[in-house]
Amino acid sequence: MCTVAAVSRASYYRHCGPAPDQDEEQSRLRDAIQRIAVEHRHYGYRRLTHVLRAQGFQVNHKRVARLMRLDNLLAIRKRRFVRTTDSTHELEVSINAARRLTPTAVDQLWVADITYIRLGRADVFLAVVMDAFSRKIIGWSLGPSLASELPLEALRAAVESRRPPPGLIHHSARGVQYASTAYVNTLLEHGMIASMSRPGNPYDNAKCERFMKTLKQEEIHCSEYRDIDDLRVHLGHFLDSYYNVHRIHSALGYQSPVVFEQIAAASQGATAPKMSFSRHEEIYQSDVGS
């Protein structure tokens, strides 16, 4: 009938107006969105949509984004850059062993990085170690200096919490902290294989870089801290009680790292990591179009 009358479907529905049950459903949906947005302060509309569907709402991401915009719940993000990697040193640099590796279980590939946090008029620094399979933060350390002891404390915390078997690959930037004798000796002591990114290529450590961005957006830029001890308390709550346990990740099928590890442990045994390599067109003919 809309086609015959040359009337759009949207105009017809607007003319009819929402039914009372639709108004009630809209109110319940907006209430649920507001509750989730308060609990997870920086969830975007995609993550909110998955949480709503898990709660039984039949809704798509476009509607969620529209309602979040109406309620002023869309996040405003900012970023600032401070250099934390000094690769201008003469220490030995490890080959990039993680570039072609895809972990299939925990404790096969760890990635590490350092970031700054603005505290008053000075910067303090945070070092983290992440399990690349589950994106769980398994060790971290906060301090006022970029000295090698900072990432070493994070590494020791990760080893203490996981007790990994020998053969684990530890990937990092090629900064002087990770190339230092103390750090390399600690890796060798625990049977780990050192791996470092290519110069000026952040994509080699993309998972850890993405975590740093999430940390800044969802915790650091949203809070003010009295001092480094207050910051340490807030970081402990965010990393150990929220990020690892409750925050869902799109790359993990919208599950938290802890839940992802539990499901992986229950569904499969230990399997070897996967390796992939680029094919050289001058040696191997392409299979495409043959």
C-alpha positions as CSV (number, residue, x, y, z in Angstrom):
1,M,0.0,0.0,0.0
2,C,2.9,2.4,0.7
3,T,4.1,1.7,-2.9
4,V,0.7,2.3,-4.4
5,A,0.2,5.6,-2.4
6,A,3.8,6.7,-3.1
7,V,4.4,7.0,0.7
8,S,7.6,5.9,2.4
9,R,7.4,3.3,5.1
10,A,9.1,5.6,7.6
11,S,6.4,8.2,7.0
12,Y,3.7,5.7,7.6
13,Y,5.2,4.4,10.8
14,R,5.7,8.0,12.1
15,H,2.0,8.7,11.3
16,C,0.9,5.7,13.2
17,G,3.0,6.7,16.2
18,P,4.6,4.2,18.7
19,A,2.4,1.7,20.4
20,P,2.3,1.9,24.3
21,D,4.3,-1.3,24.6
22,Q,6.9,0.2,22.3
23,D,7.2,3.2,24.6
24,E,7.7,0.8,27.5
25,E,10.3,-1.2,25.7
26,Q,12.1,2.0,24.7
27,S,12.2,3.1,28.3
28,R,13.5,-0.3,29.5
29,L,16.2,-0.2,26.8
30,R,17.3,3.3,27.6
31,D,17.5,2.4,31.3
32,A,19.6,-0.6,30.5
33,I,21.9,1.4,28.3
34,Q,22.4,4.0,31.1
35,R,23.1,1.4,33.7
36,I,25.7,-0.4,31.5
37,A,27.3,2.9,30.6
38,V,27.7,3.9,34.2
39,E,29.2,0.5,35.1
40,H,31.5,0.4,32.1
41,R,32.2,4.1,31.7
42,H,33.9,3.9,28.3
43,Y,32.1,1.1,26.5
44,G,31.3,2.2,22.9
45,Y,28.0,1.3,21.2
46,R,29.4,-1.9,19.8
47,R,30.3,-3.4,23.2
48,L,27.1,-2.0,24.7
49,T,25.1,-3.8,22.0
50,H,26.7,-7.2,22.8
51,V,26.0,-6.7,26.5
52,L,22.4,-5.8,25.8
53,R,21.9,-8.8,23.6
54,A,23.3,-11.0,26.4
55,Q,20.7,-9.5,28.6
56,G,17.9,-10.5,26.2
57,F,17.3,-7.3,24.2
58,Q,16.7,-7.6,20.5
59,V,18.6,-4.5,19.3
60,N,21.1,-3.5,16.7
61,H,24.1,-1.3,17.0
62,K,22.7,1.6,15.1
63,R,19.8,2.0,17.5
64,V,22.1,1.8,20.5
65,A,24.3,4.5,19.0
66,R,21.3,6.7,18.4
67,L,20.0,6.3,22.0
68,M,23.5,6.9,23.5
69,R,23.8,10.1,21.4
70,L,20.4,11.3,22.7
71,D,21.5,10.6,26.3
72,N,24.9,12.2,25.8
73,L,26.7,8.9,26.6
74,L,29.1,8.8,23.7
75,A,32.8,9.0,24.8
76,I,35.0,12.0,24.1
77,R,38.6,10.9,23.7
78,K,42.0,12.6,23.7
79,R,45.6,11.6,23.5
80,R,49.1,12.9,24.1
81,F,52.4,11.5,23.0
82,V,55.5,11.1,25.2
83,R,58.4,9.1,23.9
84,T,59.3,6.1,26.2
85,T,61.4,4.0,23.9
86,D,65.1,4.8,23.5
87,S,66.6,2.5,20.9
88,T,69.7,4.5,20.2
89,H,72.0,2.2,22.1
90,E,74.7,-0.3,21.3
91,L,73.2,-3.3,23.2
92,E,72.4,-6.5,21.4
93,V,68.9,-6.5,19.8
94,S,66.9,-9.7,19.4
95,I,65.4,-10.9,16.2
96,N,61.6,-10.5,15.8
97,A,60.4,-14.0,16.6
98,A,56.8,-13.0,17.3
99,R,55.9,-11.4,14.0
100,R,54.7,-14.6,12.3
101,L,53.6,-16.4,15.5
102,T,49.9,-16.9,16.4
103,P,49.5,-18.2,20.0
104,T,47.0,-21.0,20.5
105,A,47.2,-21.2,24.3
106,V,48.3,-19.1,27.3
107,D,52.0,-18.7,28.1
108,Q,53.3,-19.1,24.6
109,L,53.7,-15.4,23.7
110,W,54.1,-12.5,26.2
111,V,54.3,-8.9,25.0
112,A,55.6,-6.0,27.1
113,D,55.6,-2.2,26.8
114,I,56.1,1.0,28.8
115,T,53.9,4.1,28.8
116,Y,53.8,7.4,30.6
117,I,51.1,8.8,33.0
118,R,50.9,12.5,33.7
119,L,50.8,13.0,37.4
120,G,50.6,16.7,38.4
121,R,53.5,18.4,36.7
122,A,55.6,15.3,36.2
123,D,55.3,12.0,34.3
124,V,55.5,8.6,35.9
125,F,55.8,5.4,34.0
126,L,54.0,2.1,33.8
127,A,55.4,-1.1,32.5
128,V,53.1,-4.0,31.7
129,V,53.4,-7.6,30.6
130,M,50.5,-9.1,28.6
131,D,49.6,-12.7,27.6
132,A,49.1,-12.2,23.8
133,F,46.7,-15.2,23.7
134,S,44.1,-13.8,26.1
135,R,45.2,-10.2,26.4
136,K,45.3,-10.6,30.2
137,I,47.7,-8.2,32.0
138,I,49.8,-10.7,34.1
139,G,52.4,-8.3,35.5
140,W,52.8,-4.5,35.9
141,S,55.0,-2.0,37.7
142,L,54.7,1.8,38.3
143,G,57.6,4.1,39.1
144,P,59.0,7.6,38.6
145,S,61.9,6.5,36.4
146,L,62.4,4.7,33.0
147,A,65.3,2.7,34.5
148,S,65.6,-1.0,33.7
149,E,64.2,-2.0,37.1
150,L,60.7,-0.8,36.1
151,P,60.0,-3.4,33.4
152,L,62.0,-6.0,35.5
153,E,59.5,-5.7,38.3
154,A,56.6,-6.2,35.9
155,L,58.4,-9.3,34.4
156,R,59.0,-10.7,37.9
157,A,55.4,-10.2,38.8
158,A,54.3,-12.0,35.6
159,V,56.6,-15.0,36.2
160,E,55.4,-15.2,39.9
161,S,51.7,-15.3,38.8
162,R,52.1,-17.7,35.8
163,R,55.1,-19.9,36.3
164,P,55.5,-20.4,32.5
165,P,57.3,-23.4,31.1
166,P,60.5,-22.9,29.1
167,G,60.3,-21.9,25.5
168,L,57.9,-18.9,25.9
169,I,58.6,-16.0,23.6
170,H,58.8,-12.6,25.2
171,H,58.3,-9.7,22.7
172,S,59.0,-6.0,23.4
173,A,60.2,-2.9,21.8
174,R,64.0,-2.6,21.3
175,G,64.4,0.0,24.0
176,V,67.4,0.1,26.3
177,Q,65.4,-1.2,29.2
178,Y,64.5,-4.5,27.4
179,A,68.0,-4.9,25.9
180,S,69.8,-4.4,29.2
181,T,71.9,-7.2,30.6
182,A,69.7,-7.5,33.7
183,Y,66.5,-8.0,31.7
184,V,68.0,-10.4,29.2
185,N,69.6,-12.5,32.0
186,T,66.2,-12.7,33.7
187,L,64.6,-14.0,30.5
188,L,67.3,-16.6,30.1
189,E,67.0,-17.6,33.7
190,H,63.4,-18.6,33.1
191,G,63.9,-20.2,29.7
192,M,62.3,-17.4,27.7
193,I,63.2,-16.4,24.1
194,A,63.6,-12.7,23.6
195,S,62.0,-11.0,20.6
196,M,62.0,-7.3,19.6
197,S,60.1,-5.2,17.2
198,R,61.4,-3.7,14.0
199,P,62.6,-0.1,14.4
200,G,59.9,2.4,14.1
201,N,57.1,-0.2,13.6
202,P,54.5,-0.1,16.4
203,Y,52.4,-2.8,14.6
204,D,54.7,-5.5,15.8
205,N,53.5,-4.9,19.3
206,A,50.0,-3.9,18.4
207,K,48.2,-5.8,21.2
208,C,50.1,-4.1,23.9
209,E,49.9,-0.7,22.2
210,R,46.1,-1.1,22.0
211,F,45.9,-1.9,25.7
212,M,47.8,1.3,26.5
213,K,45.3,3.3,24.5
214,T,42.4,1.6,26.3
215,L,44.1,2.3,29.7
216,K,44.4,6.0,28.8
217,Q,40.9,6.3,27.5
218,E,39.0,4.4,30.2
219,E,41.0,5.2,33.3
220,I,43.8,7.7,33.2
221,H,42.1,10.5,31.3
222,C,38.9,10.1,33.4
223,S,40.5,10.5,36.9
224,E,42.7,12.8,39.0
225,Y,45.2,11.3,41.4
226,R,46.6,12.8,44.6
227,D,50.0,11.1,44.2
228,I,51.7,8.0,42.9
229,D,50.4,5.9,45.7
230,D,46.8,6.9,44.9
231,L,47.5,6.2,41.2
232,R,48.9,2.7,42.1
233,V,45.7,1.9,44.0
234,H,43.5,2.9,41.1
235,L,45.6,1.1,38.6
236,G,45.4,-2.1,40.7
237,H,41.7,-1.9,40.7
238,F,41.4,-1.2,37.0
239,L,43.8,-3.9,35.9
240,D,43.2,-6.7,38.3
241,S,39.5,-6.2,39.2
242,Y,38.0,-4.7,36.0
243,Y,40.1,-5.1,32.9
244,N,41.1,-8.7,33.4
245,V,37.9,-9.9,34.9
246,H,35.0,-7.9,33.5
247,R,35.9,-5.9,30.5
248,I,34.9,-7.6,27.3
249,H,37.1,-7.6,24.2
250,S,35.9,-7.7,20.6
251,A,39.0,-9.7,19.6
252,L,38.0,-12.4,22.2
253,G,34.5,-12.8,21.0
254,Y,33.3,-10.2,23.5
255,Q,34.6,-12.1,26.5
256,S,36.9,-10.9,29.3
257,P,40.4,-12.3,29.4
258,V,39.7,-14.4,32.5
259,V,36.6,-15.9,31.0
260,F,38.4,-16.5,27.7
261,E,41.2,-18.3,29.4
262,Q,38.8,-20.5,31.3
263,I,36.8,-21.4,28.2
264,A,40.0,-22.2,26.3
265,A,41.4,-24.4,29.1
266,A,38.1,-26.3,29.2
267,S,37.7,-26.8,25.5
268,Q,41.2,-27.9,24.4
269,G,44.5,-29.2,25.6
270,A,47.9,-27.5,25.0
271,T,48.7,-27.1,21.3
272,A,51.7,-25.6,19.6
273,P,51.6,-22.0,18.4
274,K,51.1,-21.4,14.7
275,M,53.6,-19.9,12.4
276,S,52.9,-18.2,9.0
277,F,55.4,-16.9,6.4
278,S,55.0,-14.7,3.4
279,R,55.5,-16.4,0.0
280,H,58.1,-15.2,-2.4
281,E,56.4,-14.6,-5.8
282,E,59.7,-15.2,-7.6
283,I,60.0,-18.7,-6.2
284,Y,56.5,-19.8,-5.7
285,Q,53.8,-19.1,-8.3
286,S,50.5,-17.7,-7.0
287,D,47.6,-20.0,-6.5
288,V,45.2,-17.2,-7.2
289,G,43.7,-17.4,-10.7
290,S,45.6,-20.5,-11.7
